[in-house]
Amino acid sequence: MPLSAGTRLGPYEILSALGAGGMGEVYRARDTKLDRVVAIKILPEAFAADTERIARFEREAKTLASLNHPNIAHIHGLEESNGVRALVMELVEGEDLAQRLVRGAIPIAEALPIAKQMADALEAAHEQGIIHRDLKPANIKVRPDGAVKVLDFGLAKAMTGEIASPDLTHSPTEMNWDTRHGVILGTAAYMSPEQARGKPVDKRADIWAFGCVLFEMLTRRAPFARETLTDTLAAIVERDPGWDTLPRSTPDRIRDLLRRCLQKDPQRRLRDIGDARLDLDDAIAGATHPTALAVAPSSRLPWTMAAIGGLATIVAVGALVWIVLTQDERTAPRIARTTIAASGPTAVTPNGARSLVMTPDGTQIVYVGGNGRQLFVRMLDRVEAMPVSASAVPINWVFLSPDGEWIGWDEGGTLKKIALSGGPAVTMVNTGSAGSSATWAPDDTIIFATLDSATGLQRVSAGGGEVTVLTRPAAVRGERAHLWPEMLPGGRGVLFTISAVAGGLDAAQIAVFDLTTGSSKVLLGGSDGHYVATGPGARVGHLVFTAGGTLRAVAFDIDRLETRGMPVTVLPRLIKSRVGAGDFDVAADGTLAYVDGPDFGEQMTSLVWVDRYGREEPVGAPVNNYALPRVSADGKRLALSLSTDIRVWDLERKAFGQATLDTTASHSPLWSHDGQRIFFFGATRSAGLFWHAADGTSPAERLASGLPTGVTPDGKYLLFSSAPGSRDVMLMTLDAAHTTVPLIQTPAQERNGVVSPHGRWVAYESDSSGRFEIYVRPFPNVSSGQWRISTAGGTRPLWAPNGDEIFFVAPDGAIMGAPVTRGSTWQAGEATTVVEARYLTQGALSARTYDVSADGKRFLMVKPLATDSVPQIVIVQNWFEELKRLVPTK
């Protein structure tokens, strides 16, 4: 029975029907836990009592789960509720090839990149011993950004050696036939001859189907499709495709590839789809076999003269081709790949945005290291990196001046610059938003963007001064923010990314702002676009960008400000940022630099309780990228920063709350005294401090600019760190007036103020001594005394629930505790370690990264998942040669 919109299946809410097939009905649904849209495939009720079909359904899930490739639709999990079994999968937007072919054959320039991505997907599956067995146009989707996703490995099965065992379970898709051993399976028009005869199949059945799909893309007609099933099967076994129906422009290499894929004898067929991928690479690059030239003899010349003339032409052309090819072999620069894998303070620290940049001549690389707080310059012909500038807060989004003489970066909402050769850092502008991105224009202005949805791209002189707003996100078009600006050559325009209110990264678009006309236009789907001039003097270069965790490229006309052709994946793995930025840069000389390694942009963590003896107990929440956890006053709920959302975890029910807080691109949650509200920092609204009903029943309300840090025991006041720069501890009344005054304000930087449970003292951190230390003052009369708690550095203070102890984070990441004696005068003992330094306690934000249970006996900690690899910088010299081969501009 079909499911209606609003039906719940575990944590999934059905939104609409997508279609149906032999393996079940497919629905669009919302994951209420992670607030994402997914596809759900449900096993029909008629099959529920069939144990064989159920087993087949579960095998499909396990098969998909073993595949992890950007061109294969991912599986998120299995779900069973009230007797209904469902497979939860990635929802791939866009049309499939069957829908696309309704409009006609696909041009060569568009079809070959699609086929290459199909081959990439099949190659990845075959390498893991998995065959698809049902490849067809309806199972291949092309997203709006040009990315190809192969769907429905429901017919796939593990291979035993080269030949799949014939007694493994078969799985029909569109034909409702018996599934006993030896019967015909799959969609008839794309079956291999051995599959049509009901014989065992191996990966060469996928290669046959691949050839059928590529043939159909070029001709709009499946090579063996006939009016009846019988005629179709007969054509597969006995007939040849209509080779003359291929377009005249089909390269010889592709014609040869199709003949090898569609050999009826599997022993003569192409054995590895990876060979097809290589042929497609060459064809895309234009390296096709020379075609024989036929010269028609004139009726007025003897046939011998015509023949001699034709032969001379063939010899001349052949000689010319040989000369060109051998000359290319002698002169084409050699592509070289090297890695920079430093350890300790000089190791690269991915920051979730751009942590490295190259000088235009490709000789030096500037990157973030030192746990995210140090800039280094590394010359590629040197072994050691040179430190340039250090920061008290995480460094974000590194960029260079056009002449390569100045380094720019974001430091807690302040754009700074420093000479490449070293010297003092200079402030250019306070953007008011940590995580700003920027690009340096040829006229010595800085075009920058923040996470604030009220303003988009802004411009300011590199020497400081008045800020001009260039663009504003259009909420009516679903735009959330304008991000990641990147100058185009000559200063005519700037590329930028439009993040969407709904749809996540898959809905992001790359646009260009024309500085001469003041107009913008969308180019294609993707994020963080860079333009590279891949040919000397050429007006058509390449737009390189991120999408789906990969680096992609498309030809780009710099005069018309428009793309040409279809995007192609040029780097299958790139460190993924949850906000869409790519950790890569391309120098003008054709050198590519990127960060490779574990996915630090989206580091997976778990939540654990840790007692003073170091014993751990899992909280029970699923693994995710948690940060800044907060325990409610009654100890029953947790408020968690999760990616860029804030969610509530019920400790008793072991589940996330049903309501999703409307806090996209937000962090730093804090419970109100009564647990009815959550304070938080919102980044993509008019950035600042908000509060929101904890159950999501009322909209968020903006209160001020800053990060919430503490609520007084009586619930009457909120303490927060002011912005930009979080320089003062502020106090706000929580009545209707929301009166705000500075609580602790000095020339130094103070932040993270928290009041003791008895309301007598306020603890905070300050860099008045030259480094951050923990201090205590009387509350509310803060001017009547000051005492330092830490002796060797400290941040992120927190009181024990009974007020008898104060905790803080030491510079090495350990949690320290100092005993406090109750009384009218301040008395505290020496701080000692209460939690060892093996948890995430010093994140990118200055906010507190841990909490304590309501009884004060355990600490709530964020535990990073173990990884065997470390991030490293990969350098690809002469990368333009590879880029031009993969994505030709002509």
Protein Blocks (a to p, Z undefined) as FASTA:
>chain_A
ZZdehiaghjbccfbdfbdcfkbccdddddfklopadddddddfklmmmmklmmmmmmmm
mmmmmpccfkbccdfbdcdeehiacddddddedjdfklmmmnopcdfklmmmmmmmmmmm
mmmmmmnopafklacfklpccdfkopacdehillgccdehjbccfkbccddfklccdfbe
hiaedjfklccfklmnopacdfklmmmmmmmmmmmmmnopafkbcfbfklmmmmmmmmcc
dfklpcfklcfklmmmmmmmmpfblklgcfbfklmmmmmmmmmnopacdddddddddfkb
cfklmmmmmmmmmmmmmmmmmmmmmmmmmmmccddddddddehjllccdehiafbdcdfk
lpaccddeehopaccdddfkbfbdcdfbdcfbdcehiaddfklpaccddeehiacdddfk
bpcdddfbdghpghiacdddfkopacdddfbfkbccddddfkbpadddfbdcdfknopab
dchiacdehhlaccdddddfbhpjmlpccddddfknopacdfbgcehiadddfbghiabd
cddddeehiacdddddfklopaehjdddfbfbdcddfklpacddddfkopacddedddfk
lcccddddddfkopacdfhiacdddehiacdfkopaccddehjaccdddfklopacfbdc
dfehiahiaddfkopaccdddfklcgddddddfklpaccddfbgcddfbdcfklpaccdd
ddehilaccdddfbfnopacdfbdcfbdcehiacdfkopaccdddfknopacddddddfb
lmnoccdfbfnbpehiaddfklpaccdddfkopacdddddedjbdcddddddfbdcfbcf
bdfbfbdfbdcdfkopaccdddddddfbdcdddddehklmmmmmmmccZZ
